[in-house]
Amino acid sequence: MPTENTHPGHETSGAGIIRPILYGAILFVLALVLVVVASGVIGGGQDVSPPSSASLKEPVLQVDPVADMEAMDARETQWLNSYGWVDKDAGIVRIPIDHAIELTAEQGLR
């Protein structure tokens, strides 16, 4: 009949300290390589320096949005209802939208 050990102890065959240190060193090296590659040191990364203060412009604020919208609407209405050159060298003109709709209804799309 086997005898039972009545004194609980600790495990005598534990893991060594070398493996955790080795794994930690490998992870550190991989993280370092990742940071170097991501920062662009290797492979000629782009210059991400902030722009100089001379190239920054003041923000343009819209003083009267209603008047701006009305002016834009007037320009677009005038453009849609008038004749004019789109590209004079290529012989491309624009015609009033109502006339274009009538021509399309008569002739169809080509």
C-alpha positions in Angstrom: 0.0 0.0 0.0 1.5 3.3 -1.1 2.1 6.0 1.5 0.5 9.4 1.1 2.5 12.5 1.5 0.7 14.4 4.3 3.0 17.4 4.0 2.0 19.6 1.1 5.0 21.4 -0.3 6.0 23.2 -3.4 6.8 22.0 -6.9 10.5 21.4 -7.2 10.7 21.2 -11.0 9.8 24.8 -12.1 10.4 26.8 -15.2 13.8 28.4 -15.6 14.4 32.1 -15.8 16.1 31.9 -19.2 12.9 31.4 -21.3 11.0 34.4 -20.0 14.0 36.7 -20.4 14.6 35.4 -23.9 10.9 35.9 -24.9 11.0 39.4 -23.4 14.1 40.3 -25.3 12.6 39.0 -28.6 9.4 41.0 -28.0 11.5 44.1 -27.2 13.5 43.8 -30.4 10.4 43.3 -32.5 8.7 46.3 -30.9 11.8 48.4 -31.6 12.0 47.3 -35.2 8.3 48.1 -35.6 8.7 51.6 -34.2 11.8 52.3 -36.4 10.0 51.1 -39.5 6.8 53.1 -38.6 8.7 56.3 -38.0 10.2 56.1 -41.5 13.9 55.9 -40.4 14.3 52.9 -42.6 13.0 53.1 -46.1 13.1 56.9 -46.6 9.8 57.9 -45.1 8.1 61.2 -45.8 8.9 64.3 -43.9 6.1 64.9 -41.5 7.4 68.1 -40.0 4.7 70.7 -39.3 4.2 73.5 -41.8 6.0 76.8 -41.2 4.0 79.6 -39.7 4.5 81.6 -43.0 2.5 79.1 -45.0 -0.5 79.1 -42.6 -3.4 81.4 -43.6 -6.1 83.0 -41.6 -9.5 81.3 -41.7 -12.0 82.9 -43.9 -15.3 83.4 -42.1 -18.6 83.6 -43.9 -20.1 86.9 -42.8 -23.5 86.7 -44.4 -24.4 83.1 -45.5 -27.9 84.0 -46.8 -26.5 86.7 -49.1 -23.7 84.3 -50.2 -26.3 81.6 -51.1 -28.4 84.1 -52.9 -25.4 85.3 -55.0 -24.4 81.8 -55.8 -28.0 80.9 -56.8 -28.1 84.0 -59.1 -24.8 83.1 -60.7 -26.0 79.5 -61.4 -29.3 80.6 -62.7 -27.6 83.1 -65.1 -25.2 80.4 -66.2 -28.0 77.8 -66.8 -30.1 80.3 -68.8 -27.6 81.9 -71.1 -25.4 81.0 -74.1 -21.6 81.0 -73.7 -18.4 79.3 -74.5 -17.2 76.3 -72.5 -14.1 75.7 -74.6 -13.7 78.1 -77.5 -10.7 76.3 -79.0 -12.6 73.0 -79.1 -15.8 74.7 -80.3 -17.9 73.7 -77.2 -20.7 76.0 -76.2 -23.3 76.0 -73.5 -27.0 76.6 -74.3 -29.8 77.5 -72.0 -31.1 74.4 -70.0 -34.7 74.8 -71.3 -33.4 74.7 -74.9 -31.2 71.7 -74.2 -34.1 69.8 -72.7 -36.3 70.6 -75.8 -33.5 69.5 -78.2 -33.0 66.3 -76.2 -36.7 65.5 -76.3 -36.9 66.1 -80.0 -33.6 64.4 -81.1 -32.9 62.0 -78.2 -29.5 61.3 -76.8 -26.8 60.5 -79.4 
